[in-house]
Amino acid sequence: MPTPQKSAPSPVRTVSLMIGATAVAKALGMVRMMCFARFYGDGEAAAAFSTALDLPLTFFDLLLGAAIAGCFIPAYNSFFKGLGSGEGEKADAFASVFLNTILLLTGAMTLAGMVFTDAIVALAAPGFDAGTAALAAGMYFESLRQGEV
């Protein structure tokens, strides 16, 4: 009796899953912003919090987000185009090296952000007064220290 072959997930199912995950992420982001508005309002604390929250994500998107979407996904998928023997092992080795590199770069970016917190906030929000800038720098540093990004 032949064993049944596993079929690859259908593209429709994969796309539907990604659409659903994106919708959930956007809905949770909206809830986060509603809580943000409720607790911080529209004052200096809100501006400081928003700056501290956006900085790490902006740096990650600028420096590493494009590498993941533009390099990793196409390269990883190319290993499975030929489906020759050992291709899965090559794909896993590539993924391991790539993800470890991303981890090291993210760690270096975090340390640089912690060392140059005040300068980064001053560049990102030049209109802040000294108190708001100090608050934003403190929040930014804490978000990096605690890994809450």
C-alpha positions as CSV (number, residue, x, y, z in Angstrom):
1,M,0.0,0.0,0.0
2,P,1.6,3.3,-1.1
3,T,2.1,6.0,1.5
4,P,0.1,9.2,0.8
5,Q,2.2,12.1,-0.5
6,K,2.1,15.3,1.5
7,S,1.0,18.2,-0.7
8,A,2.4,21.6,-0.5
9,P,0.1,24.2,1.2
10,S,-2.0,25.9,-1.4
11,P,-1.1,29.5,-2.3
12,V,-4.7,30.6,-1.5
13,R,-4.4,29.2,2.0
14,T,-1.0,30.8,2.6
15,V,-2.2,34.2,1.3
16,S,-5.4,33.9,3.4
17,L,-3.3,33.1,6.5
18,M,-1.0,36.1,5.9
19,I,-4.0,38.4,5.3
20,G,-5.6,37.2,8.6
21,A,-2.3,37.7,10.5
22,T,-2.0,41.2,9.1
23,A,-5.5,42.1,10.0
24,V,-5.0,40.8,13.6
25,A,-1.8,42.8,13.9
26,K,-3.5,46.0,12.6
27,A,-6.4,45.5,15.0
28,L,-4.1,45.0,17.9
29,G,-2.1,48.1,16.8
30,M,-5.4,50.1,16.8
31,V,-6.2,48.9,20.4
32,R,-2.7,49.9,21.4
33,M,-3.2,53.4,20.0
34,M,-6.5,53.7,21.7
35,C,-4.9,52.8,25.1
36,F,-2.1,55.2,24.3
37,A,-4.6,58.0,23.7
38,R,-6.5,57.2,26.8
39,F,-3.5,57.1,29.1
40,Y,-1.2,59.7,27.6
41,G,-3.5,62.1,25.8
42,D,-2.0,64.6,23.4
43,G,0.7,66.3,25.5
44,E,4.5,66.1,25.9
45,A,4.3,62.6,27.5
46,A,2.5,61.4,24.4
47,A,5.0,62.9,22.1
48,A,7.9,61.4,24.1
49,F,6.3,58.0,24.3
50,S,5.5,58.0,20.5
51,T,9.1,58.9,19.7
52,A,10.5,56.3,22.0
53,L,8.2,53.6,20.5
54,D,8.9,54.5,16.9
55,L,12.7,54.8,17.0
56,P,13.6,51.1,17.4
57,L,11.0,50.0,14.8
58,T,12.2,52.6,12.3
59,F,15.8,51.6,12.7
60,F,15.0,47.9,12.3
61,D,12.8,48.5,9.3
62,L,15.4,50.7,7.6
63,L,18.4,48.5,8.2
64,L,17.2,45.0,8.5
65,G,13.6,44.7,7.4
66,A,14.5,45.1,3.7
67,A,17.2,42.5,4.1
68,I,14.7,40.0,5.4
69,A,12.0,40.6,2.8
70,G,14.4,41.3,-0.1
71,C,17.1,38.8,0.5
72,F,16.2,36.0,2.9
73,I,12.8,35.0,1.6
74,P,13.7,34.8,-2.1
75,A,17.0,33.1,-1.4
76,Y,15.4,30.6,1.0
77,N,12.7,29.8,-1.5
78,S,15.3,29.3,-4.3
79,F,16.7,26.3,-2.4
80,F,13.4,24.5,-3.0
81,K,13.0,25.3,-6.7
82,G,15.2,22.4,-7.8
83,L,14.2,20.1,-4.9
84,G,17.4,18.1,-5.4
85,S,18.9,16.0,-2.6
86,G,20.4,18.0,0.2
87,E,18.6,21.2,-0.7
88,G,16.7,21.2,2.5
89,E,19.9,21.0,4.5
90,K,21.4,23.9,2.5
91,A,18.3,25.9,3.1
92,D,18.5,25.2,6.8
93,A,22.2,26.1,6.9
94,F,21.5,29.4,5.0
95,A,18.6,30.2,7.4
96,S,20.8,29.6,10.4
97,V,23.6,31.8,9.2
98,F,21.2,34.6,8.1
99,L,19.2,34.6,11.3
100,N,22.3,34.5,13.5
101,T,23.7,37.5,11.5
102,I,20.4,39.4,12.0
103,L,20.6,38.6,15.7
104,L,24.1,40.0,16.0
105,L,23.2,43.1,14.0
106,T,20.1,43.7,16.1
107,G,22.2,43.3,19.2
108,A,24.8,45.8,17.9
109,M,22.0,48.2,17.0
110,T,20.5,47.9,20.5
111,L,23.9,48.6,22.1
112,A,24.5,51.6,19.8
113,G,21.0,52.9,20.6
114,M,21.7,52.6,24.3
115,V,25.0,54.4,24.1
116,F,23.8,57.2,21.8
117,T,20.3,57.6,23.2
118,D,20.3,61.3,23.7
119,A,21.8,62.0,20.3
120,I,19.3,59.8,18.5
121,V,16.4,61.4,20.2
122,A,17.8,64.9,19.4
123,L,18.0,63.9,15.7
124,A,14.6,62.3,15.6
125,A,12.8,65.0,17.5
126,P,14.7,68.3,17.2
127,G,11.7,70.4,18.4
128,F,11.4,68.8,21.8
129,D,12.2,71.0,24.8
130,A,14.8,69.6,27.3
131,G,12.3,67.9,29.5
132,T,10.4,66.2,26.7
133,A,13.7,65.1,25.1
134,A,14.9,63.7,28.4
135,L,11.6,61.8,28.9
136,A,11.8,60.4,25.4
137,A,15.4,59.4,25.8
138,G,14.6,57.6,29.1
139,M,11.7,55.8,27.5
140,Y,13.8,54.9,24.5
141,F,16.6,53.6,26.6
142,E,14.3,51.5,28.8
143,S,12.5,50.0,25.7
144,L,15.9,48.9,24.4
145,R,17.1,47.6,27.8
146,Q,14.0,45.6,28.4
147,G,13.7,44.4,24.8
148,E,10.2,45.6,24.5
149,V,10.3,46.5,20.8
